[in-house]
Amino acid sequence: MNVIRINETINGRPYVIEVLSVGRNQWRAQLARRGATTALIPFYVARPAEAGRQVAVWLTRGAKVST
């Protein structure tokens, strides 16, 4: 299984986003936490970078709502 890990800092908090291939031209991105994966909202898109970006955008929006 090909896993791409993207490190993001959002509102001063570090996140690791895992992007996994789940089919031909289909990628899923999810949060990785302390060795365990948590799929709060998985995004399925054609490119791995886009999947990671969508998770980062979602986290940024959530941080704005909670502050």
DSSP file (Angstrom, degrees, kcal/mol; ACC not computed):
  #  RESIDUE AA STRUCTURE BP1 BP2  ACC     N-H-->O    O-->H-N    N-H-->O    O-->H-N    TCO  KAPPA ALPHA  PHI   PSI    X-CA   Y-CA   Z-CA
    1    1 A M              0   0    0      0, 0.0     2,-0.7     0, 0.0    21,-0.1   0.000 360.0 360.0 360.0 130.8    0.0    0.0    0.0
    2    2 A N        -     0   0    0     19,-0.1    19,-1.1     2,-0.0     2,-0.5  -0.806 360.0-176.8 -91.9 114.5    1.4    3.4   -1.0
    3    3 A V  E     -A   20   0A   0     -2,-0.7     2,-0.5    17,-0.2    17,-0.2  -0.952  10.2-163.7-116.2 129.0    0.9    5.9    1.8
    4    4 A I  E     -A   19   0A   0     15,-2.8    15,-3.1    -2,-0.5     2,-0.5  -0.941   9.0-155.3-109.1 129.7    1.9    9.6    1.5
    5    5 A R  E     -A   18   0A   0     -2,-0.5     2,-0.5    13,-0.2    13,-0.2  -0.914   7.1-168.6-109.5 131.1    2.2   11.6    4.7
    6    6 A I  E     -A   17   0A   0     11,-2.9    11,-3.1    -2,-0.5     2,-0.5  -0.974  11.3-147.5-119.1 125.6    1.8   15.4    4.7
    7    7 A N  E     +A   16   0A   0     -2,-0.5     2,-0.4     9,-0.2     9,-0.2  -0.828  23.2 175.9 -94.3 126.7    2.7   17.5    7.7
    8    8 A E  E     -A   15   0A   0      7,-2.5     7,-3.1    -2,-0.5     2,-0.5  -0.971  23.2-152.3-129.5 144.2    0.6   20.6    8.2
    9    9 A T  E     +A   14   0A   0     -2,-0.4     2,-0.5     5,-0.2     3,-0.1  -0.979  20.5 178.3-115.3 118.8    0.5   23.2   11.0
   10   10 A I  E >  S-A   13   0A   0      3,-2.4     3,-1.9    -2,-0.5    -2,-0.0  -0.983  70.6 -13.6-125.9 122.9   -2.9   24.8   11.3
   11   11 A N  T 3  S-     0   0    0     -2,-0.5    -1,-0.2     1,-0.3    -2,-0.0   0.857 129.2 -55.4  52.4  38.4   -3.6   27.4   14.0
   12   12 A G  T 3  S+     0   0    0      1,-0.2    -1,-0.3    -3,-0.1    -3,-0.0   0.470 114.7 115.0  79.3   1.2   -0.3   26.4   15.6
   13   13 A R  E <   -A   10   0A   0     -3,-1.9    -3,-2.4     2,-0.0     2,-0.3  -0.889  63.3-128.6-108.2 133.7   -1.2   22.7   15.9
   14   14 A P  E     -A    9   0A   0      0, 0.0     2,-0.3     0, 0.0    -5,-0.2  -0.581  28.1-178.6 -80.6 140.1    0.7   20.0   14.1
   15   15 A Y  E     -A    8   0A   0     -7,-3.1    -7,-2.5    -2,-0.3     2,-0.5  -0.973  19.3-149.3-132.5 148.8   -1.3   17.5   12.0
   16   16 A V  E     -AB   7  32A   0     16,-0.6    16,-2.7    -2,-0.3     2,-0.5  -0.989  14.4-162.1-116.8 123.8   -0.2   14.6    9.9
   17   17 A I  E     -AB   6  31A   0    -11,-3.1   -11,-2.9    -2,-0.5     2,-0.5  -0.915   5.0-153.4-106.4 127.3   -2.4   13.8    6.9
   18   18 A E  E     -AB   5  30A   0     12,-3.0    12,-2.2    -2,-0.5     2,-0.5  -0.867   5.8-164.3-101.4 132.4   -2.2   10.4    5.3
   19   19 A V  E     -AB   4  29A   0    -15,-3.1   -15,-2.8    -2,-0.5     2,-0.4  -0.975  11.5-175.7-117.6 125.2   -3.1   10.0    1.7
   20   20 A L  E     -AB   3  28A   0      8,-2.9     8,-2.9    -2,-0.5     2,-0.5  -0.939  28.3-120.6-124.8 141.7   -3.7    6.5    0.4
   21   21 A S  E     + B   0  27A   0    -19,-1.1     6,-0.2    -2,-0.4   -19,-0.1  -0.682  32.3 170.4 -77.0 127.0   -4.4    5.1   -3.0
   22   22 A V  E     -     0   0A   0      4,-2.5     2,-0.3    -2,-0.5     5,-0.2   0.297  63.3 -20.7-120.5   6.3   -7.8    3.3   -2.9
   23   23 A G  E >  S- B   0  26A   0      3,-1.0     3,-1.9     0, 0.0    -1,-0.3  -0.951  97.9 -39.4 170.0 177.0   -8.2    2.6   -6.6
   24   24 A R  T 3  S-     0   0    0      1,-0.3     3,-0.1    -2,-0.3    -3,-0.0  -0.464 128.3 -11.6 -63.6 120.9   -7.2    3.7  -10.1
   25   25 A N  T 3  S+     0   0    0     -2,-0.3     2,-0.4     1,-0.2    -1,-0.3   0.812 113.3 116.5  55.6  33.4   -6.9    7.6  -10.0
   26   26 A Q  E <   +B   23   0A   0     -3,-1.9    -4,-2.5    20,-0.0    -3,-1.0  -0.979  39.7 178.9-136.3 123.6   -8.7    7.6   -6.6
   27   27 A W  E     -BC  21  45A   0     18,-3.2    18,-1.9    -2,-0.4     2,-0.4  -0.929  13.5-154.5-125.3 145.3   -7.0    8.8   -3.4
   28   28 A R  E     -BC  20  44A   0     -8,-2.9    -8,-2.9    -2,-0.3     2,-0.4  -0.968   8.2-162.1-119.9 135.4   -8.3    9.0    0.2
   29   29 A A  E     +BC  19  43A   0     14,-1.3    14,-1.1    -2,-0.4     2,-0.3  -0.924  18.3 157.2-116.9 143.8   -6.9   11.5    2.8
   30   30 A Q  E     -B   18   0A   0    -12,-2.2   -12,-3.0    -2,-0.4     2,-0.2  -0.969  42.5 -89.9-155.0 163.9   -7.4   11.2    6.5
   31   31 A L  E     -BC  17  38A   0      7,-1.1     7,-2.2    -2,-0.3     2,-0.5  -0.560  30.7-151.1 -79.0 143.9   -5.9   12.4    9.7
   32   32 A A  E     -BC  16  37A   0    -16,-2.7   -16,-0.6     5,-0.2     2,-0.4  -0.972  14.7-173.0-113.3 131.8   -3.2   10.2   11.4
   33   33 A R  E >   - C   0  36A   0      3,-3.3     3,-3.1    -2,-0.5   -18,-0.0  -0.983  59.1 -34.1-131.4 122.3   -2.9   10.5   15.2
   34   34 A R  T 3  S-     0   0    0     -2,-0.4     3,-0.1     1,-0.3    -1,-0.1   0.801 122.3 -44.3  39.3  51.6   -0.3    8.9   17.4
   35   35 A G  T 3  S+     0   0    0      1,-0.2     2,-0.4     0, 0.0    -1,-0.3   0.216 125.3  92.4  84.9 -16.8    0.2    5.8   15.4
   36   36 A A  E <  S-C   33   0A   0     -3,-3.1    -3,-3.3     2,-0.0     2,-0.4  -0.867  72.4-128.9-110.2 146.4   -3.5    5.2   14.9
   37   37 A T  E     -C   32   0A   0     -2,-0.4     2,-0.5    -5,-0.2    -5,-0.2  -0.778  18.3-168.3 -95.7 135.1   -5.5    6.6   11.9
   38   38 A T  E     -C   31   0A   0     -7,-2.2     2,-1.1    -2,-0.4    -7,-1.1  -0.981   7.4-160.5-121.9 119.7   -8.7    8.5   12.4
   39   39 A A  E     +     0   0A   0     -2,-0.5    -9,-0.1     1,-0.2    -7,-0.1  -0.715  22.2 163.3 -99.6  83.0  -10.8    9.2    9.4
   40   40 A L  E    S-     0   0A   0     -2,-1.1    -1,-0.2     1,-0.3   -10,-0.1   0.973  82.1  -6.9 -64.2 -54.2  -13.0   12.1   10.5
   41   41 A I  E    S-     0   0A   0     -3,-0.2    -1,-0.3   -12,-0.1     2,-0.2  -0.846  78.1-151.4-141.3 103.0  -14.0   13.0    7.0
   42   42 A P  E     -     0   0A   0      0, 0.0     2,-0.5     0, 0.0   -12,-0.2  -0.547   7.9-150.8 -75.9 140.7  -12.3   11.0    4.2
   43   43 A F  E     -C   29   0A   0    -14,-1.1   -14,-1.3    -2,-0.2     2,-0.6  -0.950   4.0-159.0-112.3 130.5  -11.9   12.8    0.9
   44   44 A Y  E     +C   28   0A   0     -2,-0.5     2,-0.3   -16,-0.2   -16,-0.2  -0.941  29.1 145.3-113.0 115.7  -11.8   10.8   -2.3
   45   45 A V  E     -C   27   0A   0    -18,-1.9   -18,-3.2    -2,-0.6     6,-0.1  -0.838  57.0-104.2-142.2 176.3  -10.3   12.6   -5.3
   46   46 A A  S    S+     0   0    0     -2,-0.3   -21,-0.0   -20,-0.2   -20,-0.0   0.731  99.3  46.4 -80.5 -23.5   -8.2   11.8   -8.4
   47   47 A R  S  > S-     0   0    0      1,-0.1     4,-1.8   -20,-0.1     3,-0.2  -0.951  72.2-135.4-126.2 141.6   -4.8   13.2   -7.1
   48   48 A P  H  > S+     0   0    0      0, 0.0     4,-2.2     0, 0.0     5,-0.2   0.885 105.3  53.9 -61.6 -39.8   -3.0   12.7   -3.8
   49   49 A A  H  > S+     0   0    0      1,-0.2     4,-2.2     2,-0.2     5,-0.1   0.887 107.9  51.0 -63.1 -37.5   -2.1   16.4   -3.3
   50   50 A E  H  > S+     0   0    0      2,-0.2     4,-2.3     1,-0.2    -1,-0.2   0.887 107.8  52.6 -66.9 -38.8   -5.7   17.4   -3.8
   51   51 A A  H  X S+     0   0    0     -4,-1.8     4,-1.6     1,-0.2    -2,-0.2   0.934 111.9  45.5 -62.4 -45.6   -6.9   14.9   -1.2
   52   52 A G  H  X S+     0   0    0     -4,-2.2     4,-2.1     1,-0.2    -2,-0.2   0.891 111.3  52.9 -64.3 -39.7   -4.4   16.3    1.3
   53   53 A R  H  X S+     0   0    0     -4,-2.2     4,-2.6     1,-0.2    -1,-0.2   0.891 105.7  53.9 -63.9 -40.0   -5.3   19.8    0.5
   54   54 A Q  H  X S+     0   0    0     -4,-2.3     4,-2.2     1,-0.2    -1,-0.2   0.884 108.8  48.4 -64.2 -38.0   -9.0   19.2    1.1
   55   55 A V  H  X S+     0   0    0     -4,-1.6     4,-2.5     2,-0.2    -1,-0.2   0.922 111.6  50.1 -66.4 -42.9   -8.3   17.8    4.6
   56   56 A A  H  X S+     0   0    0     -4,-2.1     4,-2.2     1,-0.2    -2,-0.2   0.904 110.9  49.1 -61.8 -41.6   -6.1   20.8    5.4
   57   57 A V  H  X S+     0   0    0     -4,-2.6     4,-2.3     2,-0.2    -1,-0.2   0.913 110.8  50.8 -63.4 -42.7   -8.9   23.2    4.2
   58   58 A W  H  X S+     0   0    0     -4,-2.2     4,-2.2     1,-0.2    -2,-0.2   0.913 110.7  48.5 -61.3 -43.6  -11.4   21.3    6.3
   59   59 A L  H  X S+     0   0    0     -4,-2.5     4,-2.1     2,-0.2    -1,-0.2   0.893 110.2  52.0 -64.5 -39.5   -9.2   21.6    9.4
   60   60 A T  H  X S+     0   0    0     -4,-2.2     4,-1.8     2,-0.2    -2,-0.2   0.915 109.8  48.7 -63.1 -43.9   -8.6   25.3    8.8
   61   61 A R  H  X S+     0   0    0     -4,-2.3     4,-1.8     1,-0.2    -1,-0.2   0.912 110.9  50.8 -61.8 -43.0  -12.4   25.9    8.6
   62   62 A G  H  X S+     0   0    0     -4,-2.2     4,-1.8     1,-0.2    -1,-0.2   0.871 108.1  52.4 -63.9 -37.1  -13.0   23.9   11.8
   63   63 A A  H  X S+     0   0    0     -4,-2.1     4,-0.8     1,-0.2    -1,-0.2   0.870 108.1  51.4 -67.4 -36.7  -10.3   25.9   13.6
   64   64 A K  H  < S+     0   0    0     -4,-1.8     3,-0.4     1,-0.2    -2,-0.2   0.876 109.9  49.4 -67.7 -37.4  -11.9   29.2   12.6
   65   65 A V  H  < S+     0   0    0     -4,-1.8    -2,-0.2     1,-0.2    -1,-0.2   0.875 110.3  50.4 -68.5 -37.9  -15.4   28.1   13.9
   66   66 A S  H  <        0   0    0     -4,-1.8    -1,-0.2     1,-0.2    -2,-0.2   0.607 360.0 360.0 -80.9 -11.1  -14.0   27.0   17.2
   67   67 A T     <        0   0    0     -4,-0.8    -1,-0.2    -3,-0.4    -2,-0.2   0.455 360.0 360.0 -98.9 360.0  -12.1   30.2   18.0
